[in-house]
Amino acid sequence: MPREQFAAVFAPYARRLSADILPRFEKAAIAAAQHEVGDEDAELPLRAEETTS
């Protein structure tokens, strides 16, 4: 997907997440959640070009 198309599709969701949803949580809760998330893709059915490694 070209960058422009990606931005057109996903930018509204990113804005809502940043402006409306995440501010409802305490910073400590967000920090704790960040520690729970690893950079592992093994459990996701991704194509080779979609992985983070």
C-alpha distance matrix in Angstrom:
0.0 3.8 6.5 8.3 6.4 6.2 9.8 10.8 10.2 11.5 13.9 16.7 16.8 17.0 19.7 21.6 21.6 22.9 25.3 26.6 26.3 26.7 29.7 31.6 31.9 34.4 33.2 35.0 33.2 29.8 31.1 32.4 29.2 27.4 30.0 29.3 25.7 25.3 22.5 22.8 20.2 22.8 23.2 19.5 18.3 15.4 14.2 15.4 12.2 11.8 15.3 16.8 19.6
3.8 0.0 3.8 5.5 5.4 6.2 8.7 10.0 10.8 12.1 13.5 16.6 17.4 17.2 19.4 21.9 22.1 22.9 25.1 26.8 27.0 27.3 30.0 32.2 32.7 35.0 33.5 35.7 34.2 30.6 31.8 33.6 30.5 28.5 31.2 31.0 27.3 27.0 24.1 24.9 22.7 25.6 26.1 22.6 21.7 18.6 17.3 17.9 14.3 14.3 17.5 18.3 21.0
6.5 3.8 0.0 3.8 5.5 5.0 6.1 8.6 9.9 10.4 10.9 14.4 15.4 14.6 16.5 19.3 19.6 19.8 22.1 24.2 24.5 24.5 27.0 29.5 30.0 32.1 30.6 32.9 31.6 27.9 29.1 31.2 28.3 26.2 29.1 29.2 25.6 25.5 22.8 24.1 22.4 25.6 26.2 22.9 22.6 19.5 18.8 19.1 15.5 14.8 17.6 17.7 20.6
8.3 5.5 3.8 0.0 3.8 5.4 5.2 6.2 8.7 10.1 10.1 13.1 14.9 14.6 15.9 18.6 19.6 19.9 21.6 23.6 24.4 24.9 27.1 29.6 30.5 32.8 31.6 34.2 32.8 29.3 30.8 33.0 30.1 28.2 31.4 31.5 28.1 28.3 25.9 27.3 25.4 28.7 28.9 25.5 25.2 22.3 21.7 22.5 18.9 18.1 21.0 21.2 24.2
6.4 5.4 5.5 3.8 0.0 3.8 5.4 5.0 6.2 8.5 9.8 12.2 13.7 14.2 15.9 18.0 19.0 20.0 21.7 23.2 23.7 24.6 27.1 29.1 30.2 32.8 31.8 34.3 32.6 29.2 31.0 32.8 29.6 28.1 31.2 30.8 27.4 27.8 25.5 26.4 24.2 27.3 27.1 23.5 22.9 20.4 19.9 21.3 18.0 16.9 20.1 20.9 24.1
6.2 6.2 5.0 5.4 3.8 0.0 3.8 5.5 5.3 5.9 7.7 10.7 11.3 11.3 13.7 15.8 16.2 17.2 19.4 20.8 20.9 21.6 24.3 26.3 27.0 29.5 28.5 30.8 29.0 25.6 27.3 29.0 25.9 24.3 27.4 27.1 23.6 24.1 21.8 22.9 20.9 24.1 23.9 20.4 20.3 17.7 17.8 19.0 15.8 14.2 17.1 17.6 21.0
9.8 8.7 6.1 5.2 5.4 3.8 0.0 3.8 5.5 5.3 5.0 8.4 9.9 9.4 10.9 13.6 14.5 14.9 16.7 18.6 19.3 19.8 22.1 24.4 25.4 27.9 26.8 29.5 28.0 24.5 26.4 28.5 25.6 24.0 27.3 27.4 24.2 25.0 23.0 24.5 23.0 26.4 26.2 22.9 23.2 20.8 21.1 22.2 18.9 17.1 19.6 19.5 22.9
10.8 10.0 8.6 6.2 5.0 5.5 3.8 0.0 3.8 5.9 5.9 7.7 9.9 10.8 11.7 13.8 15.4 16.3 17.4 18.8 19.9 21.1 23.3 25.3 26.7 29.5 28.8 31.6 29.9 26.6 28.8 30.8 27.8 26.6 30.1 29.8 26.7 27.8 26.0 27.3 25.5 28.7 28.1 24.7 24.7 22.6 22.9 24.4 21.3 19.5 22.3 22.6 26.1
10.2 10.8 9.9 8.7 6.2 5.3 5.5 3.8 0.0 3.8 6.1 7.2 8.1 9.8 11.6 12.8 14.0 15.8 17.2 17.9 18.4 19.9 22.4 24.0 25.3 28.3 27.9 30.3 28.3 25.2 27.5 29.1 25.8 24.9 28.3 27.7 24.6 25.8 24.1 25.0 23.0 26.0 25.2 21.7 21.7 19.9 20.6 22.5 19.8 17.6 20.4 21.1 24.7
11.5 12.1 10.4 10.1 8.5 5.9 5.3 5.9 3.8 0.0 3.8 5.6 5.4 6.3 8.8 10.1 10.7 12.4 14.3 15.2 15.3 16.4 19.1 20.8 21.8 24.7 24.2 26.6 24.6 21.4 23.7 25.4 22.2 21.2 24.7 24.2 21.2 22.5 21.1 22.4 20.7 24.0 23.1 19.9 20.5 18.8 20.0 21.7 19.0 16.4 18.7 18.8 22.5
13.9 13.5 10.9 10.1 9.8 7.7 5.0 5.9 6.1 3.8 0.0 3.8 5.4 5.0 6.1 8.6 9.8 10.4 11.9 13.6 14.4 15.3 17.4 19.6 21.0 23.6 22.9 25.7 24.2 20.9 23.2 25.3 22.5 21.4 25.0 25.0 22.3 23.8 22.5 24.3 23.1 26.6 25.9 22.9 23.8 22.0 23.1 24.4 21.6 19.1 21.0 20.6 24.3
16.7 16.6 14.4 13.1 12.2 10.7 8.4 7.7 7.2 5.6 3.8 0.0 3.8 5.5 5.1 6.2 8.6 9.9 10.4 11.3 12.6 14.4 16.2 17.9 19.8 22.8 22.7 25.6 23.8 20.9 23.7 25.7 22.9 22.4 26.1 25.9 23.5 25.4 24.6 26.2 25.1 28.4 27.2 24.3 25.3 23.9 25.4 27.1 24.5 21.7 23.7 23.4 27.1
16.8 17.4 15.4 14.9 13.7 11.3 9.9 9.9 8.1 5.4 5.4 3.8 0.0 3.8 5.4 5.1 6.1 8.6 9.9 10.1 10.3 12.0 14.5 15.9 17.3 20.4 20.5 23.1 20.9 18.1 21.0 22.6 19.6 19.3 23.0 22.5 20.1 22.3 21.8 23.2 22.1 25.3 23.9 21.2 22.4 21.4 23.4 25.2 23.0 19.8 21.5 21.2 25.0
17.0 17.2 14.6 14.6 14.2 11.3 9.4 10.8 9.8 6.3 5.0 5.5 3.8 0.0 3.8 5.5 5.1 6.1 8.5 9.9 9.9 10.5 13.0 15.1 16.1 18.7 18.2 20.9 19.2 16.0 18.5 20.5 17.8 17.0 20.7 20.7 18.3 20.4 19.8 21.7 21.1 24.6 23.6 21.1 22.8 21.4 23.2 24.5 22.2 19.1 20.3 19.4 23.1
19.7 19.4 16.5 15.9 15.9 13.7 10.9 11.7 11.6 8.8 6.1 5.1 5.4 3.8 0.0 3.8 5.4 5.1 5.8 7.9 9.4 10.3 11.7 14.1 15.8 18.4 18.1 21.3 19.9 17.0 19.6 22.0 19.6 19.0 22.8 23.2 21.2 23.4 23.0 25.2 24.8 28.3 27.2 24.9 26.5 25.2 27.0 28.2 25.7 22.8 24.0 22.9 26.6
21.6 21.9 19.3 18.6 18.0 15.8 13.6 13.8 12.8 10.1 8.6 6.2 5.1 5.5 3.8 0.0 3.8 5.5 5.2 5.2 6.6 8.7 10.3 11.8 13.9 17.0 17.4 20.4 18.6 16.1 19.3 21.2 18.8 18.9 22.7 22.6 20.9 23.6 23.7 25.6 25.1 28.3 26.8 24.6 26.4 25.6 27.8 29.4 27.3 24.0 25.2 24.3 28.0
21.6 22.1 19.6 19.6 19.0 16.2 14.5 15.4 14.0 10.7 9.8 8.6 6.1 5.1 5.4 3.8 0.0 3.8 5.7 5.7 4.9 5.9 8.6 10.1 11.4 14.4 14.5 17.2 15.3 12.6 15.8 17.6 15.0 15.2 18.9 18.8 17.2 20.0 20.4 22.3 22.2 25.4 23.9 22.0 24.2 23.5 26.0 27.4 25.5 22.1 22.8 21.7 25.3
22.9 22.9 19.8 19.9 20.0 17.2 14.9 16.3 15.8 12.4 10.4 9.9 8.6 6.1 5.1 5.5 3.8 0.0 3.8 6.1 6.4 5.7 7.2 10.0 11.2 13.4 13.0 16.2 15.0 12.1 14.8 17.3 15.4 15.0 18.7 19.4 18.0 20.6 20.9 23.4 23.7 27.1 26.1 24.3 26.6 25.6 27.8 28.8 26.7 23.5 23.9 22.3 25.8
25.3 25.1 22.1 21.6 21.7 19.4 16.7 17.4 17.2 14.3 11.9 10.4 9.9 8.5 5.8 5.2 5.7 3.8 0.0 3.8 6.3 6.8 6.6 9.3 11.5 13.9 14.1 17.6 16.6 14.3 17.2 19.7 18.1 18.1 21.8 22.5 21.4 24.2 24.7 27.1 27.3 30.6 29.4 27.6 29.8 28.9 31.1 32.3 30.1 26.9 27.6 26.1 29.5
26.6 26.8 24.2 23.6 23.2 20.8 18.6 18.8 17.9 15.2 13.6 11.3 10.1 9.9 7.9 5.2 5.7 6.1 3.8 0.0 3.8 6.3 6.3 7.2 10.2 13.2 14.4 17.5 15.9 14.2 17.6 19.5 17.7 18.5 22.1 22.2 21.4 24.6 25.4 27.4 27.6 30.6 28.9 27.3 29.5 29.1 31.6 33.1 31.2 27.8 28.5 27.3 30.8
26.3 27.0 24.5 24.4 23.7 20.9 19.3 19.9 18.4 15.3 14.4 12.6 10.3 9.9 9.4 6.6 4.9 6.4 6.3 3.8 0.0 3.8 5.6 5.7 7.7 11.1 12.4 15.0 12.9 11.3 15.0 16.4 14.3 15.5 19.0 18.8 18.2 21.5 22.6 24.5 24.7 27.6 25.8 24.4 26.9 26.8 29.6 31.1 29.6 26.0 26.3 25.2 28.6
26.7 27.3 24.5 24.9 24.6 21.6 19.8 21.1 19.9 16.4 15.3 14.4 12.0 10.5 10.3 8.7 5.9 5.7 6.8 6.3 3.8 0.0 3.8 5.3 5.6 8.5 9.0 11.8 10.0 8.0 11.4 13.3 11.7 12.5 16.0 16.4 15.9 19.2 20.5 22.8 23.5 26.5 25.1 24.0 26.8 26.5 29.3 30.4 28.9 25.4 25.2 23.6 26.8
29.7 30.0 27.0 27.1 27.1 24.3 22.1 23.3 22.4 19.1 17.4 16.2 14.5 13.0 11.7 10.3 8.6 7.2 6.6 6.3 5.6 3.8 0.0 3.8 5.4 7.4 8.4 11.7 10.9 9.6 12.7 14.9 14.1 15.0 18.2 19.1 19.0 22.3 23.7 26.2 27.2 30.2 28.8 27.8 30.6 30.3 33.0 34.0 32.4 29.0 28.8 27.0 30.1
31.6 32.2 29.5 29.6 29.1 26.3 24.4 25.3 24.0 20.8 19.6 17.9 15.9 15.1 14.1 11.8 10.1 10.0 9.3 7.2 5.7 5.3 3.8 0.0 3.8 6.8 9.3 11.8 10.2 10.1 13.6 14.9 14.1 15.8 18.8 19.1 19.5 23.1 24.9 27.0 27.9 30.6 28.8 28.0 30.9 31.0 34.0 35.3 34.0 30.4 30.1 28.6 31.7
31.9 32.7 30.0 30.5 30.2 27.0 25.4 26.7 25.3 21.8 21.0 19.8 17.3 16.1 15.8 13.9 11.4 11.2 11.5 10.2 7.7 5.6 5.4 3.8 0.0 3.8 6.4 8.2 6.4 6.8 10.1 11.2 10.7 12.7 15.4 15.8 16.7 20.3 22.4 24.6 25.9 28.4 26.7 26.4 29.6 29.8 32.9 34.0 32.9 29.3 28.6 26.9 29.7
34.4 35.0 32.1 32.8 32.8 29.5 27.9 29.5 28.3 24.7 23.6 22.8 20.4 18.7 18.4 17.0 14.4 13.4 13.9 13.2 11.1 8.5 7.4 6.8 3.8 0.0 3.8 5.4 5.3 6.6 8.8 10.1 11.0 12.7 14.8 15.9 17.3 20.7 23.1 25.5 27.3 29.8 28.4 28.4 31.8 31.9 34.9 35.7 34.7 31.2 30.1 28.0 30.6
33.2 33.5 30.6 31.6 31.8 28.5 26.8 28.8 27.9 24.2 22.9 22.7 20.5 18.2 18.1 17.4 14.5 13.0 14.1 14.4 12.4 9.0 8.4 9.3 6.4 3.8 0.0 3.8 5.4 5.1 6.1 8.6 9.9 10.6 12.6 14.5 15.7 18.8 20.9 23.7 25.8 28.5 27.5 27.6 31.0 30.7 33.6 34.0 32.9 29.6 28.3 25.9 28.2
35.0 35.7 32.9 34.2 34.3 30.8 29.5 31.6 30.3 26.6 25.7 25.6 23.1 20.9 21.3 20.4 17.2 16.2 17.6 17.5 15.0 11.8 11.7 11.8 8.2 5.4 3.8 0.0 3.8 5.5 5.1 6.1 8.6 9.8 10.8 12.7 14.7 17.7 20.4 22.9 25.3 27.6 26.7 27.3 30.9 30.9 34.0 34.3 33.6 30.2 28.6 26.1 28.1
33.2 34.2 31.6 32.8 32.6 29.0 28.0 29.9 28.3 24.6 24.2 23.8 20.9 19.2 19.9 18.6 15.3 15.0 16.6 15.9 12.9 10.0 10.9 10.2 6.4 5.3 5.4 3.8 0.0 3.8 5.4 5.1 6.2 8.7 10.1 10.9 12.8 16.2 19.0 21.2 23.2 25.4 24.1 24.6 28.2 28.5 31.7 32.3 31.8 28.3 26.8 24.8 27.0
29.8 30.6 27.9 29.3 29.2 25.6 24.5 26.6 25.2 21.4 20.9 20.9 18.1 16.0 17.0 16.1 12.6 12.1 14.3 14.2 11.3 8.0 9.6 10.1 6.8 6.6 5.1 5.5 3.8 0.0 3.8 5.4 5.1 6.2 8.8 10.0 10.9 14.2 16.5 19.0 20.9 23.5 22.4 22.5 26.0 25.9 28.9 29.5 28.6 25.2 23.9 21.7 24.1
31.1 31.8 29.1 30.8 31.0 27.3 26.4 28.8 27.5 23.7 23.2 23.7 21.0 18.5 19.6 19.3 15.8 14.8 17.2 17.6 15.0 11.4 12.7 13.6 10.1 8.8 6.1 5.1 5.4 3.8 0.0 3.8 5.4 5.1 6.5 9.0 10.3 13.1 15.5 18.3 20.7 23.2 22.7 23.2 26.8 26.5 29.4 29.5 28.8 25.6 23.8 21.2 23.1
32.4 33.6 31.2 33.0 32.8 29.0 28.5 30.8 29.1 25.4 25.3 25.7 22.6 20.5 22.0 21.2 17.6 17.3 19.7 19.5 16.4 13.3 14.9 14.9 11.2 10.1 8.6 6.1 5.1 5.4 3.8 0.0 3.8 5.4 5.3 6.7 9.2 12.2 15.3 17.4 20.0 22.0 21.2 22.2 25.9 26.1 29.3 29.5 29.3 26.0 23.9 21.7 23.4
29.2 30.5 28.3 30.1 29.6 25.9 25.6 27.8 25.8 22.2 22.5 22.9 19.6 17.8 19.6 18.8 15.0 15.4 18.1 17.7 14.3 11.7 14.1 14.1 10.7 11.0 9.9 8.6 6.2 5.1 5.4 3.8 0.0 3.8 5.4 5.1 6.6 10.2 13.1 15.0 17.1 19.3 18.1 18.8 22.5 22.8 26.0 26.5 26.3 22.9 21.1 19.1 21.2
27.4 28.5 26.2 28.2 28.1 24.3 24.0 26.6 24.9 21.2 21.4 22.4 19.3 17.0 19.0 18.9 15.2 15.0 18.1 18.5 15.5 12.5 15.0 15.8 12.7 12.7 10.6 9.8 8.7 6.2 5.1 5.4 3.8 0.0 3.8 5.4 5.4 8.2 10.6 13.2 15.7 18.2 17.8 18.3 21.9 21.6 24.5 24.6 24.1 20.9 18.9 16.5 18.4
30.0 31.2 29.1 31.4 31.2 27.4 27.3 30.1 28.3 24.7 25.0 26.1 23.0 20.7 22.8 22.7 18.9 18.7 21.8 22.1 19.0 16.0 18.2 18.8 15.4 14.8 12.6 10.8 10.1 8.8 6.5 5.3 5.4 3.8 0.0 3.8 5.5 7.4 10.5 12.8 15.9 17.9 17.7 18.9 22.7 22.6 25.5 25.3 25.3 22.3 19.8 17.3 18.6
29.3 31.0 29.2 31.5 30.8 27.1 27.4 29.8 27.7 24.2 25.0 25.9 22.5 20.7 23.2 22.6 18.8 19.4 22.5 22.2 18.8 16.4 19.1 19.1 15.8 15.9 14.5 12.7 10.9 10.0 9.0 6.7 5.1 5.4 3.8 0.0 3.8 6.4 10.0 11.3 14.0 15.5 14.8 16.3 20.1 20.6 23.8 24.0 24.4 21.2 18.7 16.9 18.3
25.7 27.3 25.6 28.1 27.4 23.6 24.2 26.7 24.6 21.2 22.3 23.5 20.1 18.3 21.2 20.9 17.2 18.0 21.4 21.4 18.2 15.9 19.0 19.5 16.7 17.3 15.7 14.7 12.8 10.9 10.3 9.2 6.6 5.4 5.5 3.8 0.0 3.8 6.8 8.4 10.8 13.0 12.6 13.4 17.2 17.3 20.3 20.5 20.7 17.5 15.1 13.3 15.0
25.3 27.0 25.5 28.3 27.8 24.1 25.0 27.8 25.8 22.5 23.8 25.4 22.3 20.4 23.4 23.6 20.0 20.6 24.2 24.6 21.5 19.2 22.3 23.1 20.3 20.7 18.8 17.7 16.2 14.2 13.1 12.2 10.2 8.2 7.4 6.4 3.8 0.0 3.7 5.4 8.7 10.7 11.3 12.5 16.1 15.9 18.6 18.2 18.7 15.9 13.0 10.9 11.9
22.5 24.1 22.8 25.9 25.5 21.8 23.0 26.0 24.1 21.1 22.5 24.6 21.8 19.8 23.0 23.7 20.4 20.9 24.7 25.4 22.6 20.5 23.7 24.9 22.4 23.1 20.9 20.4 19.0 16.5 15.5 15.3 13.1 10.6 10.5 10.0 6.8 3.7 0.0 3.8 6.7 9.4 11.0 11.4 14.5 13.5 15.8 15.0 15.3 12.7 9.6 7.3 8.3
22.8 24.9 24.1 27.3 26.4 22.9 24.5 27.3 25.0 22.4 24.3 26.2 23.2 21.7 25.2 25.6 22.3 23.4 27.1 27.4 24.5 22.8 26.2 27.0 24.6 25.5 23.7 22.9 21.2 19.0 18.3 17.4 15.0 13.2 12.8 11.3 8.4 5.4 3.8 0.0 3.8 5.7 7.6 8.6 11.7 11.3 13.8 13.3 14.5 12.0 8.7 7.8 8.3
20.2 22.7 22.4 25.4 24.2 20.9 23.0 25.5 23.0 20.7 23.1 25.1 22.1 21.1 24.8 25.1 22.2 23.7 27.3 27.6 24.7 23.5 27.2 27.9 25.9 27.3 25.8 25.3 23.2 20.9 20.7 20.0 17.1 15.7 15.9 14.0 10.8 8.7 6.7 3.8 0.0 3.8 5.6 5.4 8.1 7.6 10.3 10.4 11.8 9.2 6.4 7.1 8.3
22.8 25.6 25.6 28.7 27.3 24.1 26.4 28.7 26.0 24.0 26.6 28.4 25.3 24.6 28.3 28.3 25.4 27.1 30.6 30.6 27.6 26.5 30.2 30.6 28.4 29.8 28.5 27.6 25.4 23.5 23.2 22.0 19.3 18.2 17.9 15.5 13.0 10.7 9.4 5.7 3.8 0.0 3.8 5.5 7.7 8.4 11.0 11.2 13.6 11.6 8.9 10.3 10.4
23.2 26.1 26.2 28.9 27.1 23.9 26.2 28.1 25.2 23.1 25.9 27.2 23.9 23.6 27.2 26.8 23.9 26.1 29.4 28.9 25.8 25.1 28.8 28.8 26.7 28.4 27.5 26.7 24.1 22.4 22.7 21.2 18.1 17.8 17.7 14.8 12.6 11.3 11.0 7.6 5.6 3.8 0.0 3.8 6.7 8.8 12.2 13.4 15.5 13.0 11.1 12.6 13.5
19.5 22.6 22.9 25.5 23.5 20.4 22.9 24.7 21.7 19.9 22.9 24.3 21.2 21.1 24.9 24.6 22.0 24.3 27.6 27.3 24.4 24.0 27.8 28.0 26.4 28.4 27.6 27.3 24.6 22.5 23.2 22.2 18.8 18.3 18.9 16.3 13.4 12.5 11.4 8.6 5.4 5.5 3.8 0.0 3.8 5.6 9.3 11.2 12.9 10.0 9.0 11.2 12.9
18.3 21.7 22.6 25.2 22.9 20.3 23.2 24.7 21.7 20.5 23.8 25.3 22.4 22.8 26.5 26.4 24.2 26.6 29.8 29.5 26.9 26.8 30.6 30.9 29.6 31.8 31.0 30.9 28.2 26.0 26.8 25.9 22.5 21.9 22.7 20.1 17.2 16.1 14.5 11.7 8.1 7.7 6.7 3.8 0.0 3.8 6.9 9.7 11.7 9.5 9.6 12.7 14.2
15.4 18.6 19.5 22.3 20.4 17.7 20.8 22.6 19.9 18.8 22.0 23.9 21.4 21.4 25.2 25.6 23.5 25.6 28.9 29.1 26.8 26.5 30.3 31.0 29.8 31.9 30.7 30.9 28.5 25.9 26.5 26.1 22.8 21.6 22.6 20.6 17.3 15.9 13.5 11.3 7.6 8.4 8.8 5.6 3.8 0.0 3.8 6.4 7.9 5.8 6.4 9.9 11.6
14.2 17.3 18.8 21.7 19.9 17.8 21.1 22.9 20.6 20.0 23.1 25.4 23.4 23.2 27.0 27.8 26.0 27.8 31.1 31.6 29.6 29.3 33.0 34.0 32.9 34.9 33.6 34.0 31.7 28.9 29.4 29.3 26.0 24.5 25.5 23.8 20.3 18.6 15.8 13.8 10.3 11.0 12.2 9.3 6.9 3.8 0.0 3.8 5.5 5.3 6.9 10.7 11.8
15.4 17.9 19.1 22.5 21.3 19.0 22.2 24.4 22.5 21.7 24.4 27.1 25.2 24.5 28.2 29.4 27.4 28.8 32.3 33.1 31.1 30.4 34.0 35.3 34.0 35.7 34.0 34.3 32.3 29.5 29.5 29.5 26.5 24.6 25.3 24.0 20.5 18.2 15.0 13.3 10.4 11.2 13.4 11.2 9.7 6.4 3.8 0.0 3.8 5.5 5.8 9.1 9.2
12.2 14.3 15.5 18.9 18.0 15.8 18.9 21.3 19.8 19.0 21.6 24.5 23.0 22.2 25.7 27.3 25.5 26.7 30.1 31.2 29.6 28.9 32.4 34.0 32.9 34.7 32.9 33.6 31.8 28.6 28.8 29.3 26.3 24.1 25.3 24.4 20.7 18.7 15.3 14.5 11.8 13.6 15.5 12.9 11.7 7.9 5.5 3.8 0.0 3.8 5.8 8.4 9.5
11.8 14.3 14.8 18.1 16.9 14.2 17.1 19.5 17.6 16.4 19.1 21.7 19.8 19.1 22.8 24.0 22.1 23.5 26.9 27.8 26.0 25.4 29.0 30.4 29.3 31.2 29.6 30.2 28.3 25.2 25.6 26.0 22.9 20.9 22.3 21.2 17.5 15.9 12.7 12.0 9.2 11.6 13.0 10.0 9.5 5.8 5.3 5.5 3.8 0.0 3.8 6.7 9.0
15.3 17.5 17.6 21.0 20.1 17.1 19.6 22.3 20.4 18.7 21.0 23.7 21.5 20.3 24.0 25.2 22.8 23.9 27.6 28.5 26.3 25.2 28.8 30.1 28.6 30.1 28.3 28.6 26.8 23.9 23.8 23.9 21.1 18.9 19.8 18.7 15.1 13.0 9.6 8.7 6.4 8.9 11.1 9.0 9.6 6.4 6.9 5.8 5.8 3.8 0.0 3.8 5.6
16.8 18.3 17.7 21.2 20.9 17.6 19.5 22.6 21.1 18.8 20.6 23.4 21.2 19.4 22.9 24.3 21.7 22.3 26.1 27.3 25.2 23.6 27.0 28.6 26.9 28.0 25.9 26.1 24.8 21.7 21.2 21.7 19.1 16.5 17.3 16.9 13.3 10.9 7.3 7.8 7.1 10.3 12.6 11.2 12.7 9.9 10.7 9.1 8.4 6.7 3.8 0.0 3.8
19.6 21.0 20.6 24.2 24.1 21.0 22.9 26.1 24.7 22.5 24.3 27.1 25.0 23.1 26.6 28.0 25.3 25.8 29.5 30.8 28.6 26.8 30.1 31.7 29.7 30.6 28.2 28.1 27.0 24.1 23.1 23.4 21.2 18.4 18.6 18.3 15.0 11.9 8.3 8.3 8.3 10.4 13.5 12.9 14.2 11.6 11.8 9.2 9.5 9.0 5.6 3.8 0.0
